Amino acid sequence: MLNRRQFLQASLATLVAGSLSSRLAVAGPEQGPLILSAVDDEAGHHRIAGVDLKGQTHFQLPVGDRCHGGCARPGTLQAILFARRPGRHFYVVDTRRGEIAHTIAAGDGYHFYGHGTFSHDSRYLYVTVNQYDTGEGIVRVYDAERNYAAVRDMPVGGIGPHELLLHPDGNTLVVALGGIKTHPDYDRIKLNPDTMEPALLLMDRHSGDVRQRFKPSHHQLSCRHLGISPEGIVIAGYQYQGPTWESRPLIARYDSNTDTYSEIALPKSLQRSLHNYVASVAVSPVSPLSLVTAPRGDRVVVINHQTSERVGDHEVPDVAGALALPDGGFVVSSGNGSLHRIAADGQSARSFADLDIHWDNHLTFYG
């Protein structure tokens, strides 16, 4: 459990982040905030796109891997996009120039899972990695001030770490452990569906110690994606690997204040409509609302993460990426090329762009 001292540290971290945000506002791109994402063009070529909040494209950068998630480097012009499993590179994007500044390889015997997060001071980048000969999942630490040199590997004690985020305390990594074993020789085939051990992990980013491990209600509920509120409420999204005719809970909640982990029940008809798959999670930084996307069900579900109550749901075809905006609203993307704005109260959705690209599963906010 995160104690009062740790939350005082979190407050300090928030002040540091605010200072960095001020620097970013001065140093940021003239075009204003950008939505960054992995996309494919109409010919199937892999790219990284930068699009503004009006839906105007500022750049599309060709890359050798199909990418997945990303993160902005606080206080700088850089953002990172990670290749998805079984990809072996991540790309450092200079958002002002609209170009790739660095391409970092995972190295022989490793591949990335598509996600990473920075320390609040922007120096260290934490990335989920698979050592595929053993199946061991690790969090690898890169030093951004040394041209993203790898400086440490921290085992997670399990298979398939996917998305990870830094807790507001600045010291705890929250890791979604999917539990699915893969190997690049077998592309995306899941090799261990009967022996999966998914979990939500709390890891000390300094020592690498796994402090706590919370297990889903079923061993085939792969814990994949995360969002976290400023006060430390974590929302996790699952992907069920069991029989398609079963319907399992797909949203979990960890409250740092009470050290409790629970799963959120939805109305049965809505639960079935999600088809056992959550693609992205977004948590508002200024309100108690979060949303999850379910592309197999063409559905966006909005919840109150403080009370676990459903606020609303919206039909968006092939929805996947999700982004919480500083004004309290949300943006979601569709594989068909459209972008949609979800109102700050969660009650309405409207399309505001339709581009000739296919968005991947995640969106990253820069600015």
N, C-alpha and C positions, 0 to 999 in steps of 0.2 A: 504493500500500500504506500502511496506517495504521501509523506507527512507534511505538516505545516511548513517546516523549514524548506522542503523541496519546492513547495508552492511559492514561498517568498523568493526562491531562486528563479522560479518561473516568471514572477513579476519583473525581476531584474532583466531576465532574458527578453521579455516583451519590450522593455525600454530600449534595450540594445537593438532589437529588431526595428523599433520605431525610428531610431537614429539611422539605421541602414536604409530604411524606406525613404527617409528624407534625402539621403545621398543619392538613392536611386532616382528620385524625382528630378534631381538636378542633372544626373548623368544619363538618364534614360533616353530612349529613341525619340526623335522629334515627332514621329507619327503617333505617339501616345501608347497606351497599353496594347499588347498583342495577345492573341490566342495562338499558342504553339501546339502543333500536333504532328504525329506521323500520318501521312496520307499516301494513297496510291493515285496516280493519274489515270486517265481513261485507257491508256495503253498498258497499265499494270506496273509501271515503274514506281519504285519506292522513293518517297521524298519527305522532307520536313517542311511544313508550311508555316508561315507567319501571317495571320489574318487579324485585322483590327476589329473593334467591337461594332463596326458598321457593316462588317462582312467583306471589306476590301482586302484583297491579297497583296501583301508587301513583298513576300519572297516565297519561292519553292526551291529547295535545295536537294539535288539528287544525292542519294546515299546507297550504299551497297547492301544494306540490310533492311528488312521490314522492321520498323521501330514500333514502340509500344508507349510507355509512359515517359514522363519527363519531370524536370524540376528547374526552377530558376535559382541562380546563384545570388544570394542576398547582397545588395549594395553594389552590384556590378552589371555589366552589359551582357553577361553570359547566361545561357540556359543550356541544359543538358537533355538530350533525347537518347533513350536506351533501346538497343535492339531487343526484340522479344525472343523468348525461348524458341529455337535453339541458337539465337544470334550471338555474335562474339565481339561486338563493338558498341561503344557509346560515342556520341558526337557532341562536341562543345560548339554551340552556335553563338557567334557574335551577332546579337540582335540588331545593333545599329547598322553594321555593314551588310547584314543579310548574307553571311557566309560561314562556312565551317572553319573554326579556329583550330581545333584539334580532333583527331580521331584516335580513340584509345581502344586497344585490343584486350580481350579477356585473357589471352595467353593459352598455350597448349594445355588441353585437358580441362578447360573451363568454358562455361557460357553464361551469359547474363539472363536474368528473368524479366527484364524490362522496367525496373524501377530503381530509384535512388532518392536520397534526401541529403541536405546540407546541414552542418552545424550552424548555429545562429551567427557565429562570427564569419561564416562563409568560407572558412579555410578547408574543412574536411568534408569529403563527399562519401556517403555510405551507400553501398550498392549490393543488392542481392545477387548471389553467384552460385552456380552449381559446379561442383567438382565431379564430372560425370562418370569417371571410372569407378568411384566409390558411391556416388549418389549423395554425398555429404553436402548439405547446404551451408553456406557461409555468408557473412556480411564482410565485404572487402572495403577497406578504408583507403581513400585516395587523398593526396595532399594537393589541393588546387593551386597552392602557391609554389609548388615544384612541378608545374606543368602536368599535373594529375598523375604523379608517380604513385604507384601502389605501395603502401607502407605497412599494411597489416591485414591479416585474415582472422576473422572471429567466427568459430563454428557456432551454429545455432542449435545443435543437438537434434537435428531432424532433417527431413527431406523437403525440398521445394519451397524455400522462402520466396515470397512474391513481393507484394508492395510493403514498403516500410516508411514510417514517418517519424520525425523527431517530436517527442512530447514537449509541451510548453515549458516544462522544467529545464529544458536545455541539455539534460543528461541522459534521458531514457529514450531508447529506440523502441518503437512499437512495430512489431514485425508480424505480418500475416504469413503463417506457415501453411502452405497448401497441402503438403503431404504427398504430392504426386511425383513419382520417380520418372525421369525421362533420360534419353541419351540421344545425342545428335545423329548417330547412325540410324535411329529409328524415327527421325523427324519429331512429330508431336504425339507419338503413341504413348499412352499412359501404361507404365509397366507394372504397377503394383496396386490396382484398385481394391484388392481384398485385404491389404495390410496397411492401408493409409493411416497416418497418425497426425492429422492437422491440428493446429493450435493457434492461438493468439499469444505472442511472446512479448514480455517486457525485458529489454536487454540494456545493461549499463554500457553506454557508448565508449567509456574510457577503459574499463576492465574487460569488457566482452562477456561478463557474467549474465546468464539468463536468470533474472530475479523471480519471474513468475511465468506460469504457463497455464493458459485456460483452454480447455478442450470443448469443441462443439458437441452438440447432443447426439451426433451420429458420426462414426469414423469416416464416412465418405462425404461429409460436408467439408469440402476444400475451402479453407479460409484464404481469400485471395486479395481483396481490396479494402482500403481504409480511408477514413476521414477522421479528423480530430478537431474538437472545438477549443477555443482559447482557455476554457476552464478545465480542459482535460477529459472530456467525454469522447470516447472512441466509438465510431460506428464502423463495423466490419461487414463486408459482403461475401456471401458464400456462393460456391458452385457445386451442386450435388452430383456426385459421380455414380449414384446407384440407379435402380430401375426407373425408367422414364415415367411409369405410371404412378410412382410415389410422389408425394408433395411434401417437402421438408421446409422448415424455416430457413430463410436466406439472409436475414439481417440480425446481427448481434450488436450488443452494446456493452462497453466496459466503462464504468464510472470511476475515475481516479479518486474522487472525493470519498466514496464509500467502499472502494475496492470490491465492487460487485460486477459480475459478468452474467449477462442474461441474453436470451433470444427474443426477438420481437415478433409477436403474432399478428398476422394480417387476416382480413376476412377470407374465408376459404376460397371463394370464387376468384378473388384477386391473387391469392397465393398460387393457385393452380395456373393462372394466366401467365405467371412469370417463367414457367417452364424450367424451374430449378437452376436458374442462371442469373447472377448479377455481374454486370460488366464494370461499373464504376460507382464510386461513392463521392459525394461532395458535401461538405459541412460548412454552413455559413459562418463567417467570422464575426458577425454582428447580430445574429438572431438565433433562436433555438431551433431553426429548421435545418434539416439535412435531406438529401435525396439520393436515391439509387436508380440506376438504369438497368433495364432487362431487355436486351435486344431480341431475344427469342420470343418475347411476348409483346414487343413494340410498346413498352410501358415505362413511364417514369413514375416513381412512387416518392411522395414527399412525406416526411415524418417530423414530429417534434422530438428532437433527441433528448430533451430534458424529461419528458413525460412518457416517451415511447408510443405516443398516439399517432395514428395516421392522420395527416392533414388533407391529403388529396392524391389523385393520380391522374395521369394524362397519357393519351395515346400519341406516340411519336414513332413512325415506322423506322425499324432498324436502328433505334437509338443506342448509343454506346457511351461516348465521351460525356463527361460532366465537369462543370467548373463552377465554383462559388465565387461571386464577385464582391468587391469591397462595399458596394451599395446595398447588399443583402439579397440581390437577385441571383439567378443562376443562368448558365448557358449549357445546353446539351447539343450534341452533334449526332448526325445520322450518317450511316454508311452510304446513303444516296446522295450526299453532298450538301445537305441543308444544315443550317444552324437555327436553334430555337431558344428564345428567351423565356425562362420561367419566372413569374413575378415574385417579388420579395415575400409576399404572403403565401406563396405556393398554390394559389388558386387559379392561375391562368397560364397558358402557354401560347406563344405565337412565333411563327417563322420569320426570320429577318434576313436570311441569305440562302442562296442556292447556287453552289459552286460546282464546277466540273471536276470534282475530285471525290475520292472515297475516304472518309475519315476513319482512322483507327479507333481503338477503344478508349483513349484517354485524351484529355485536354490539359494544357499547362498555361497558367496565367503569368505574363511578364508585364510589369509596369506598376 
